[in-house]
């Protein structure tokens, strides 16, 4: 597996594939909210829907790993504590903000805003890694990226539109996702990437369901064939994307693969414009996409260039 996951063409293909899957999640969830008749302000319904999605995703991975390599499922008591904490942060808290934030903003804005997680990761890495400090090239990349986020929130009338439970929650989702990336890289030593993904999704989703189900109204979600199909697709994309991404993260430097995450906001924005009614590309969105892509590419290109000079 290590030989395959360190081959350049394989790394590029898998990283872009994961980013495309994550990008498709934005229109899928927005359409799901409408199809299941969930109102934007119903926080509990969003928590339960997320819990169902990630429980199914976690079980898909755990059952599959049990069939293929059941020894990989075994973890130590210390690792169990980490997996529970990781599930709380990366699944329960992260997707609480993600699901409720996306319900109160557009799919295109959400795709761009959540890409700020890449920039938060760079900032956090400054404090966790001595050889990954902030420098002028990285600062330029950060400025370009966050400028894109600001531009995405300017309306047609050139007024800044920002709501805590919408755009604010998407940025908080990006921040918790960045924390999860550092945790996975630093603390998941000795855990099979598929087991890491399966256990943390399961632990996090059980917490979400335990919290949400007792409080959910009976008519909060109305399942249809399309709604059920979207739920299954969302679960499968999470299982596949996270498992493959953590596999790449285990055998490659985070900076060398995160450059391909610029595909996520691009894919999310374009797919939202195609599948979500009343969402259209405009000059502000295109400008924001360009700035975010420049920021992510600049940060990672400079990092890889500098690393090559040191070697």
MIDREN-463673 format. One record per residue (C-alpha): residue in three letters; z, y, x. Coordinates in pm, 1 decimal, m for minus. Last residue first. Layout:
// MIDREN-463673
REC   rest         pz         py         px
REC    ALA          Z          Y          X
...
END
This chain:
// MIDREN-463673
REC   rest         pz         py         px
REC    UNK       37.8     1867.3     1744.0
REC    UNK      172.1     2216.2     1693.7
REC    UNK     m176.7     2351.0     1622.2
REC    UNK     m239.4     2085.1     1358.6
REC    UNK       84.2     2172.1     1182.6
REC    UNK      m24.5     2536.2     1173.9
REC    UNK     m354.5     2447.2     1007.0
REC    UNK     m180.6     2218.7      756.6
REC    UNK       65.0     2489.9      661.0
REC    UNK     m201.9     2758.7      646.0
REC    UNK     m412.9     2544.7      416.4
REC    UNK     m110.8     2465.2      200.3
REC    UNK       m1.7     2820.1      134.5
REC    UNK     m354.0     2958.0      106.1
REC    UNK     m468.5     2683.1     m133.9
REC    UNK     m173.4     2739.6     m368.6
REC    UNK     m207.6     3118.2     m368.0
REC    UNK     m585.5     3118.5     m402.0
REC    UNK     m561.7     2878.8     m698.4
REC    UNK     m298.6     3097.0     m866.6
REC    UNK     m507.4     3412.0     m809.3
REC    UNK     m824.2     3251.7     m946.2
REC    UNK     m647.5     3111.6    m1250.4
REC    UNK     m494.0     3452.3    m1324.7
REC    UNK     m834.5     3619.6    m1303.1
REC    UNK     m983.9     3361.7    m1540.1
REC    UNK     m695.8     3412.1    m1784.6
REC    UNK     m727.0     3790.2    m1770.7
REC    UNK    m1107.3     3786.1    m1802.1
REC    UNK    m1097.5     3571.2    m2114.0
REC    UNK    m1103.0     3200.4    m2198.8
REC    UNK    m1043.5     3122.8    m2562.5
REC    UNK     m756.8     2973.5    m2759.1
REC    UNK     m804.8     3014.6    m3134.9
REC    UNK     m814.5     2638.7    m3201.8
REC    UNK     m690.4     2411.8    m2920.6
REC    UNK     m938.7     2151.3    m2791.0
REC    UNK    m1186.0     2335.8    m2568.9
REC    UNK     m977.9     2635.8    m2457.3
REC    UNK     m683.1     2405.4    m2395.0
REC    UNK     m905.6     2175.1    m2187.5
REC    UNK    m1018.3     2468.4    m1970.9
REC    UNK     m665.2     2600.0    m1919.1
REC    UNK     m505.6     2262.4    m1850.1
REC    UNK     m783.1     2160.5    m1609.6
REC    UNK     m753.1     2483.7    m1409.2
REC    UNK     m373.1     2482.3    m1426.8
REC    UNK     m363.3     2121.0    m1301.3
REC    UNK     m642.9     2141.0    m1039.8
REC    UNK     m427.7     2374.0     m828.9
REC    UNK     m213.3     2065.6     m778.9
REC    UNK     m456.0     1952.3     m508.3
REC    UNK     m283.5     2165.0     m245.2
REC    UNK       35.2     1970.1     m320.4
REC    UNK      m97.8     1673.2     m122.5
REC    UNK      m66.2     1797.3      235.9
REC    UNK      235.6     2013.3      164.4
REC    UNK      438.1     1720.2       32.4
REC    UNK      377.0     1522.7      348.1
REC    UNK      240.5     1175.4      284.0
REC    UNK      373.2      819.6      240.9
REC    UNK      647.5      867.5      m18.4
REC    UNK      482.9     1166.1     m184.4
REC    UNK      168.2      963.6     m247.3
REC    UNK      370.7      694.7     m425.6
REC    UNK      561.9      966.6     m610.4
REC    UNK      227.2     1100.0     m734.4
REC    UNK       99.1      756.6     m841.0
REC    UNK      410.0      676.1    m1044.7
REC    UNK      425.7     1027.1    m1191.7
REC    UNK       60.9     1027.6    m1300.7
REC    UNK       50.6      672.6    m1440.9
REC    UNK      373.4      677.4    m1640.8
REC    UNK      319.9     1033.4    m1762.1
REC    UNK      m42.3      966.8    m1864.1
REC    UNK       67.6      653.1    m2050.1
REC    UNK      337.6      835.3    m2246.1
REC    UNK      105.9     1122.1    m2342.0
REC    UNK     m159.5      872.8    m2454.0
REC    UNK       94.5      685.2    m2666.4
REC    UNK      215.5     1007.3    m2829.9
REC    UNK     m143.1     1122.4    m2892.4
REC    UNK     m222.9      790.4    m3061.6
REC    UNK       86.9      818.6    m3280.2
REC    UNK      m14.7     1169.2    m3387.9
REC    UNK     m370.6     1056.0    m3457.1
REC    UNK     m249.4      769.1    m3675.8
REC    UNK       m9.0     1004.2    m3852.6
REC    UNK      360.8     1068.5    m3795.0
REC    UNK      539.2     1342.0    m3988.6
REC    UNK      809.3     1495.6    m3770.7
REC    UNK     1102.4     1717.6    m3875.1
REC    UNK     1116.0     1563.9    m4224.1
REC    UNK     1436.5     1363.7    m4174.5
REC    UNK     1606.6     1645.9    m3985.9
REC    UNK     1709.5     1574.5    m3627.9
REC    UNK     2073.7     1615.1    m3525.7
REC    UNK     2171.7     1250.7    m3467.3
REC    UNK     1832.8     1188.3    m3296.9
REC    UNK     1849.3     1475.6    m3047.7
REC    UNK     2138.2     1412.8    m2809.8
REC    UNK     2109.0     1036.2    m2780.6
REC    UNK     1729.9     1074.6    m2774.0
REC    UNK     1739.0     1321.3    m2484.7
REC    UNK     1990.5     1112.4    m2289.2
REC    UNK     1780.5      798.9    m2341.5
REC    UNK     1476.1      996.0    m2219.7
REC    UNK     1641.3     1096.1    m1892.1
REC    UNK     1760.5      744.3    m1809.8
REC    UNK     1423.0      590.3    m1896.1
REC    UNK     1214.4      849.2    m1712.3
REC    UNK     1441.4      820.8    m1407.5
REC    UNK     1424.6      441.2    m1409.8
REC    UNK     1047.8      414.1    m1447.4
REC    UNK      960.9      682.4    m1193.1
REC    UNK     1191.2      555.9     m919.7
REC    UNK     1090.8      196.3     m996.0
REC    UNK      723.4      290.2     m957.4
REC    UNK      796.8      473.7     m631.3
REC    UNK      997.0      177.9     m491.4
REC    UNK     1340.3      305.2     m386.8
REC    UNK     1441.7      293.0      m19.8
REC    UNK     1471.4      669.1       23.8
REC    UNK     1479.7      853.4     m308.9
REC    UNK     1712.3     1126.1     m181.3
REC    UNK     1497.9     1366.2       20.2
REC    UNK     1144.9     1350.9     m121.2
REC    UNK     1247.9     1281.0     m478.7
REC    UNK     1517.9     1548.4     m469.1
REC    UNK     1279.2     1810.3     m328.7
REC    UNK     1025.6     1731.5     m602.0
REC    UNK     1295.9     1739.6     m870.7
REC    UNK     1402.6     2089.3     m764.0
REC    UNK     1039.2     2197.7     m798.2
REC    UNK     1025.9     2047.3    m1148.1
REC    UNK     1343.5     2236.1    m1237.8
REC    UNK     1172.5     2560.1    m1132.7
REC    UNK      848.8     2484.6    m1319.3
REC    UNK     1043.9     2410.4    m1636.5
REC    UNK     1228.8     2740.9    m1589.8
REC    UNK      889.0     2913.6    m1567.2
REC    UNK      777.6     2743.3    m1888.1
REC    UNK     1105.8     2840.8    m2056.4
REC    UNK     1047.4     3207.6    m1975.2
REC    UNK      690.3     3200.5    m2107.2
REC    UNK      806.7     3076.1    m2445.5
REC    UNK     1178.7     3082.6    m2522.4
REC    UNK     1227.7     3384.5    m2295.5
REC    UNK      930.5     3575.1    m2439.0
REC    UNK      689.4     3774.9    m2224.5
REC    UNK      385.7     3983.6    m2315.3
REC    UNK      293.0     4257.8    m2070.2
REC    UNK       49.9     4506.0    m2223.1
REC    UNK     m307.1     4542.7    m2105.9
REC    UNK     m445.6     4557.1    m2461.1
REC    UNK     m611.6     4217.1    m2412.3
REC    UNK     m274.7     4076.8    m2315.8
REC    UNK     m107.4     4059.3    m1978.9
REC    UNK       94.6     3740.4    m1933.5
REC    UNK     m167.2     3559.8    m1725.8
REC    UNK     m178.6     3861.1    m1492.5
REC    UNK      191.3     3814.2    m1411.6
REC    UNK      139.4     3445.1    m1329.8
REC    UNK     m159.9     3529.8    m1113.6
REC    UNK       49.3     3784.7     m926.4
REC    UNK      300.4     3503.5     m870.5
REC    UNK       33.4     3301.4     m695.6
REC    UNK     m108.4     3586.0     m487.7
REC    UNK      238.8     3696.3     m375.9
REC    UNK      334.8     3340.3     m288.3
REC    UNK       18.5     3289.9      m84.1
REC    UNK       77.4     3613.7      106.0
REC    UNK      436.7     3505.9      168.8
REC    UNK      311.7     3174.0      299.7
REC    UNK       80.1     3349.3      544.3
REC    UNK      364.9     3581.3      654.3
REC    UNK      623.2     3309.2      711.7
REC    UNK      866.5     3107.1      500.8
REC    UNK     1029.2     2820.8      684.7
REC    UNK      908.4     2461.0      681.4
REC    UNK     1024.8     2324.8     1016.8
REC    UNK     1390.8     2385.2      938.2
REC    UNK     1360.5     2210.3      604.5
REC    UNK     1596.5     2258.5      308.6
REC    UNK     1619.3     2638.6      273.3
REC    UNK     1251.0     2717.8      327.0
REC    UNK     1161.6     2408.1      123.2
REC    UNK     1313.1     2580.7     m179.4
REC    UNK     1064.9     2868.8     m146.7
REC    UNK      766.0     2637.2     m104.4
REC    UNK      878.9     2428.8     m402.6
REC    UNK      913.0     2744.9     m612.8
REC    UNK      551.1     2823.6     m528.5
REC    UNK      429.8     2482.9     m643.5
REC    UNK      645.1     2509.9     m956.3
REC    UNK      461.4     2831.1    m1039.6
REC    UNK      191.7     2598.9    m1173.9
REC    UNK      399.5     2585.6    m1493.6
REC    UNK      289.7     2940.1    m1572.4
REC    UNK      m82.7     2866.4    m1551.0
REC    UNK      m83.2     2562.0    m1777.7
REC    UNK      156.6     2730.5    m2020.3
REC    UNK      m64.6     3037.5    m2046.0
REC    UNK     m365.2     2822.1    m2135.2
REC    UNK     m169.9     2609.0    m2384.0
REC    UNK      m48.6     2922.1    m2560.5
REC    UNK      318.7     3015.3    m2590.0
REC    UNK      612.7     2923.5    m2811.1
REC    UNK      566.0     2546.9    m2843.5
REC    UNK      494.3     2528.4    m2471.1
REC    UNK      840.2     2666.7    m2396.5
REC    UNK     1009.5     2412.1    m2621.5
REC    UNK      831.5     2118.3    m2459.8
REC    UNK      861.5     2242.5    m2101.6
REC    UNK     1220.8     2369.4    m2117.6
REC    UNK     1354.0     2044.5    m2261.6
REC    UNK     1104.7     1869.6    m2034.3
REC    UNK     1273.6     1985.7    m1715.5
REC    UNK     1627.3     1935.3    m1846.6
REC    UNK     1584.1     1576.7    m1969.9
REC    UNK     1313.6     1448.6    m1731.4
REC    UNK     1347.3     1587.5    m1378.9
REC    UNK     1707.9     1707.5    m1401.2
REC    UNK     1876.1     1438.2    m1612.4
REC    UNK     1654.8     1161.1    m1474.8
REC    UNK     1733.3     1265.4    m1117.4
REC    UNK     2105.5     1259.0    m1192.4
REC    UNK     2073.2      909.9    m1344.3
REC    UNK     1850.3      796.5    m1057.1
REC    UNK     2097.3      931.7     m799.2
REC    UNK     2387.6      746.7     m960.2
REC    UNK     2178.7      428.4     m971.5
REC    UNK     2089.6      474.5     m603.2
REC    UNK     2457.4      472.5     m509.3
REC    UNK     2512.8      156.8     m711.3
REC    UNK     2220.9       m7.4     m527.0
REC    UNK     1876.9      m65.1     m677.1
REC    UNK     1682.7     m372.1     m788.3
REC    UNK     1356.8     m299.1     m969.7
REC    UNK     1150.2     m373.4     m658.0
REC    UNK     1264.5     m734.4     m674.9
REC    UNK     1076.9     m769.3    m1005.4
REC    UNK      737.7     m733.9     m839.3
REC    UNK      444.9     m787.7    m1076.3
REC    UNK      602.2     m877.9    m1411.0
REC    UNK      918.8     m672.3    m1364.7
REC    UNK      705.7     m385.1    m1231.6
REC    UNK      501.1     m383.5    m1550.8
REC    UNK      814.0     m395.3    m1764.1
REC    UNK      968.8     m107.6    m1570.5
REC    UNK      651.2      102.5    m1573.6
REC    UNK      576.2       67.2    m1944.0
REC    UNK      947.4      108.6    m2020.8
REC    UNK      955.4      445.7    m1847.8
REC    UNK      648.7      572.8    m2031.6
REC    UNK      783.5      457.3    m2370.1
REC    UNK     1117.3      624.6    m2299.8
REC    UNK      926.8      928.8    m2178.4
REC    UNK      728.6      978.9    m2497.4
REC    UNK     1013.6      898.8    m2734.9
REC    UNK     1245.3     1141.5    m2554.6
REC    UNK      981.5     1414.6    m2558.1
REC    UNK      943.2     1374.1    m2934.6
REC    UNK     1321.2     1374.5    m2975.8
REC    UNK     1363.7     1692.8    m2770.3
REC    UNK     1077.4     1866.3    m2953.0
REC    UNK     1230.3     1775.2    m3290.4
REC    UNK     1565.3     1918.0    m3176.8
REC    UNK     1414.0     2252.1    m3075.4
REC    UNK     1262.6     2322.8    m3417.2
REC    UNK     1151.7     2684.9    m3363.0
REC    UNK      782.4     2600.6    m3319.4
REC    UNK      760.6     2396.5    m3644.0
REC    UNK      665.3     2030.8    m3606.6
REC    UNK      392.0     1919.3    m3845.3
REC    UNK      315.9     1598.5    m3650.6
REC    UNK      m51.6     1701.6    m3617.6
REC    UNK       37.2     2059.8    m3524.8
REC    UNK      290.0     1966.7    m3257.1
REC    UNK       57.6     1691.8    m3133.3
REC    UNK     m229.9     1939.7    m3088.2
REC    UNK       m9.9     2151.2    m2861.1
REC    UNK      108.8     1839.8    m2678.8
REC    UNK     m241.4     1706.3    m2611.8
REC    UNK     m371.9     2053.4    m2520.9
REC    UNK     m109.8     2086.7    m2244.2
REC    UNK      m97.1     1721.9    m2131.6
REC    UNK     m460.4     1725.3    m2015.5
REC    UNK     m359.9     1927.0    m1709.6
REC    UNK     m105.8     1662.4    m1610.4
REC    UNK     m379.5     1397.3    m1623.4
REC    UNK     m618.3     1615.2    m1422.7
REC    UNK     m347.6     1674.0    m1161.1
REC    UNK     m285.3     1300.9    m1129.1
REC    UNK     m659.4     1235.2    m1081.1
REC    UNK     m679.2     1513.0     m820.8
REC    UNK     m394.9     1355.6     m621.5
REC    UNK     m540.7     1004.4     m656.7
REC    UNK     m887.6     1105.3     m535.4
REC    UNK     m760.9     1318.7     m246.3
REC    UNK     m515.3     1053.0     m126.6
REC    UNK     m778.2      778.1     m154.5
REC    UNK    m1037.2      979.6       39.9
REC    UNK     m785.5     1052.1      316.1
REC    UNK     m645.5      702.0      355.3
REC    UNK     m265.5      731.7      354.7
REC    UNK     m216.9      558.4       19.8
REC    UNK     m432.1      261.9      121.4
REC    UNK     m250.3      192.5      447.5
REC    UNK       88.7      241.5      280.9
REC    UNK        0.0        0.0        0.0
END
